[in-house]
Amino acid sequence: MNRKILIVYATAGIGHKKASIGVKKALEEIAPKDAEVTLIDALDYTNAFFKWSYLQLYLFMVNRMPLAWGCFYYLTDNCYVNMIISKIRRFSNWINSKKFTGYLLRSKPDVVISTHFFASEVVGDLKEAGLLQTNLITIVTDYRLHSWWMAPGTDMYVVGGEDARNDLLKCNVDPAKVKVLGIPAEPIFSKQLDRKRIFEETGLKEGIFTILVIGGGFGVGPIENIIKIVKELSMPLQVIVVCGHNDSLVKKIVDLKKDTKAHIKVLGFVDNVYEYMEISDILISKAGGITVTESLSKELPMIIIAPIIGQETRNSDFVVSHGASFRIDKLQDLKGLLEDLASHPEKMKKTREDIRAIKKPMACYDIARLALDINEGN
């Protein structure tokens, strides 16, 4: 029987797409030959303005009005407020998702794997209306739940840890519909790579304290100030800076590296960040769900600086409470922390041990098997 599995994300940050790609690659490895696996961006099936504003409004809020974003995040997570907001949101989805709805009704997938609440809500509404018969798997791509992830018609929620599972249970979700499989990273993150080869190909040196700085897919966060502080360190080190799709940030970091003895490698958007994680000693980055997941998969200790109020603070709380990451709220504390970690390798070793206790590097395969098993059950 030809099995049709649709994986859907929404480009509201790179993480949702990367989670989807991870599941797709796992399915390509383990699914039967008759399986038809399709990956789409749900926003490609909306009007141009809706797609543009969906991402741009989010980026504007988190970059320019982080406090307002935090207030909005927690306010809409209130169940009573969400009862009102959800009606408006679902009406907006209905108006703007007609192409997406048409695609779903034409393609009739046996399973929909969604890594963004927009897609889950549209699919769920169609199921509730009796217009679409499919199995809906919603993958929550943060380590705590926000009420928007709860969609009608969801057959299974996949979460990254027990905290998110408990959030769902508090909202009266059937425990049988929740699986703690982890947030999916691409399969390559679960594999040990050839460090010597990576050092040779990247021009970096083995045996020197290596700092990896990532600003996410769009190069957000205080990256310039981080590099200024790193330049003040007197110990031997090398720095890898990944600026994402932020070309202006690349130019600024290139200018900063001119008057320093430290080896600073400046990159734009890369699709092999797993190699740089393999050879790094510490990661400095924002606390996006996928970035956290990738660092856990590679057992790379992480320093989180002033996370954005909302999903990032919750992700940060999760990993810090398990001893798997470090968090500082003031940039001026970064220098002292880096010096301390570089001179006390036993602290790094303990952090890696704590990471092993919570990491789920095989999540993409486990989710792929879940999709195949659900489909078999029909």
N, C-alpha and C positions, 0 to 999 in steps of 0.2 A: 504493500500500500504506500503510495506517495505521501510522505509526511511534509506538511507545510508549516514551517516554523518562522515566524516573523519577529525580528528583534528591533525594537524601536527606542530611539533616544530623542532628546531635544537639545539643540545647541544653546544651552543656557549655562555656559561654562564647558570646558573641554572634558571634564570628568565623566559626565553622563555618556559621552560618545566613547571614551576609552573603556568604560565598563562594558558597553555593548560589544565593542570589538573583541574584548577578552572572551566573552561568551561565544561569539561567532567563531573565533579561532579554535576554541575547545570543541565546538560542535563539528567543525570541519575535520577534526582529528578522530572523533569517536562516534559520530552519527553514522547510521547505515547509509549506503550509497543512494538509496531511494529518497533520502531526506532532501527537502528543498528549503534551504536556509537563506533568508533575505534580511538585509540590514538597511534600515531607512532612518532618516531624520524626519520626525513628524512635522517639524516646522517647514520643511520643504513642501508640504501639502497644505499650507495656509497662505493667505495673501502676503504680498511682499512687505507691507508696512507692519503687519502683526509679527512676522518673523524678525524683522529688523528691530522693532521696539522691544521684543521679548528679551533679547540679549542686551541691547544698549541700555535699557532702563535699569536692568540688574547691575551692569557694570558701573553706571553712573551713581547708583545708590551706594554700592559697597566702596567705591573709590572716593566719592565726593561727599557723601552723607551717610557714613557708616553708623552713626548713632541713630539716625532716622530709620535706617534699614533694620537695625537691631530691635527698635521699638515695633516696627511693622511685623517683623518675624515673630516676636513673642506675643504680640497682640492677636495676630491671626492664628496662633497656635491654641488660643483659648477656645474651648469647645463651643461656648455660647456665641462668641464673635464669629467663629467659623461657620456656624449654622446660617448666619446672614450672608457672610462673604462668599460662601460656597455657591449660593444661588446665583450671585452676580458672576462669579468665575465660570460656573458651568454654562450660563447663558452666553458669555463671551466665547467660551470654547466652542459652543454649538454654532455660533455665528461664523467663527473664523476657521473651523476645522471641517468644512463641508467637503473639501477635496480629500482630506484624510479619511473622513467617513466613507466617501465613495470608494476610495482605494480598499479599505477594509471589507466593504460589502462585496466588492468584485473579487478580491483575492481569497476571501474566506479562509484565513489561516487556521490550522488546527490548534496552534499554540501561539500566544503573543507574549514575548518577554519584554517588559518595559523597564527602562532605567530612569524614567522621568515621570513625575506625577501627571503632567499634561496628557501624555499618551494613555496612561492608566485610566484617567478619568473619562476620556473619550471612549475608549474600548469598553470600560465598565458600564457607561450609560447605554451604549448600544446593546450590551448583553441584558441589562435590566429591562430594556424596552422590547426584548425578544427579537431584535433584528440581526443579531450576530451570535452564532454558537461557536465558542472557542474557549480555550483554557488560558486564563490571564495570570501570568506570574509577574509580580511587581518587585523589583530589586531596589531596596532603599539604599541609596549611595552615600548616606551619612551614618554615623555611629549612634545617633539618637533620632527619634522619630519626630517629625512635624506633622500636624494634622492633615496637611495637604496630600500626604502620601496615602492616606486611606481612601481607596476608591471602591465604589460599589461594583460588585461582580468579580472582585479579585478572588482567584482560587487559591493562591499561595503568595505569601509575603516572604521574601528572603532578606535577612538582616545580617549585619556584621558582628553582632555580639548580643549577650544576654540583656544588656541595658535597653537596646532597641526592642528586643522581644518583649520585655516587661512593659515598655511603653505601649505596645500594641495590645497586650493583655489588659492593661488598665482601661483601654478604650473598648473593652468587651469583644475583641476579636477572638474567634475560636482558636485555641492553642494549636489545634490540628492544622490550621492554615498558616502557621508561622514556622519557618525553618532557619536556624542559625548556621548558615553555610559560609558566611563571609561576603565581603564586597569583592566583586571579581576584578582582578588585574589580568593583564595578558599572560598567557602561559609562560612566556620567556622569563617572567619575574620569579617563577618557581624553580628555575634552573640555575645551577652554579656555573658561572662563566670562567673563561680563561683570563685571569687577571693580568698575567704577563703580556699576553697579546694585546689587551686593551691599553695597558700602559704604553706599549711600543707604538700602537697606532694613533694614540691621542697626543703623543709627545710629552706625557706627564711622567713623573719619576716615582718609582716604587720606594716605599720606606719613609716618605715624607708625609706629615700630617696633612690630609686632604679634606678640604671643605667644599661641599656642594651647595650652591645657593640657587633655588628655583622660585620663580615668580608666577608659577602656573602657566596655563596656555596663553594668557594675555599679559604676562609680565607685570602683575600687580604687586603692591606691597612696597615697603621702604628699602628696595634693593640698593639704591645709591648709598644710603646712609649705612647699610650693612657693610658694604665694601669699604667705605671710609673708615669704619671701625676696625675691620679686619686688617687694613693697611697699617694700623698702629701696633699690631702684634709683632713682637721682636723675635719670636721663635721661627724656625724654618717651617714653611708651609706652602701649599699650592691651593689655588681656588678655582673652581669651575662655576661659572655663572650662566644659567639658562634663562634667557629673557623672553622666551615664547615669541608671540607675534608682535612684540613691542619693539619696532625698529629704532625708535628714538631712544629707548633705554639701552639698546646695544651700543649706540654711539656714545652715550654718556659714560657707560662703564669702560669702553675703550679709552676714553679720555682720562678716566681715573687711574687706569693701570700704568700710565706713562711714567709716573714718578714713584714707583715702588719696586722694591727688590723681590717681592713675592711674585711667583708665577701665577698670573691670572689668565685663565682661558675663557673667553667670552663667546657665547653661542646664542643664536636666535632660537627658533622653534626646532626641536630635534625629535626624531622618532626612535632614538636609541638611548633614552635616559637610563634604561636599565643597566647599560654598560658603565655609565658614570656613577650610578649607585653602587655597582659592584666594587669599584675601586676607592670609594670615598669612606672617610672615617666618621663624618658627621654631616647631616643635612640641615640646612636652614631654609624653611619654607613656610608658606601659608598652610593652614590646617584643613585643606579640602579633603573630602572623603577619599578620593582616589589617590592623591599624593600620600596621605597617611597610609593607605593600604599598600601602595607600592613600596614605601619605606619599610613597612612591617615585613613584607614578603622577602625583601632583601636583607632583613635584620640590620637595618641601618638606623642608628640612633638619630633622633630628630630634635632640633631646637625650634620651637614655635614662638614667634614674637608677636605680641599684641594681636591675637586673632580677631577677625571681624565678629562683632556681636551677632549671635545667632548660631547657624550651623557650625561655624568654625570654632566658636567657644565650646560648643558641645562636643565636637570631635576632639578638641584639645583636652577637655576634661576627661574624656574616656581614656586616651592613651597615657596621659600624665598620671591618672589615678592607678593605672596598672604598672607604673614604673617604666613604661616603654618609650617615653619622650621627656624632654625638658621644656619648660615654658618660662619666658620672661616677659614682663609687661612694660619694661623700659629698655630702650635700645642701649643705654649706657651700661646696662648690666651684661651685655653680650661679651665684651672683651674679657671680663673676669671669668665668665663661665667657660669660654673657649680655652683660656689658659689653664683653668682647673682641669678640664676634661683631657686636654692634650698631655698634661703632666701626671694624670692619675688614670692610667689605662684600666685599672681594676673597676672604675666606675663605668667605663664603657662596656666592659665585659659583663657586669651585672645588668646593665640596661639591655644588652642583647639576650641575656637569659630570660629577662622579663618579656621581651618581645616574643620569644619562642613560645611562651605560655598562651599568647592570645592570637598569634598570626594564623591566617587561614589561606596559605598561598595556592591551594588547590581549589579555591572557590569557583573559578570559571568552569572547571570540569564537573564539580558537584552540581552546579546549576544546569549545565548541559545535560547531565544524566537525569536531573529532575524534570526537565522539559521533555525528554524522551519517555520517561516513565509515565508522566501525566498523559502524554499522547497515547501510549500503549493502553492506558486505562479506558479509553473511549471505545 
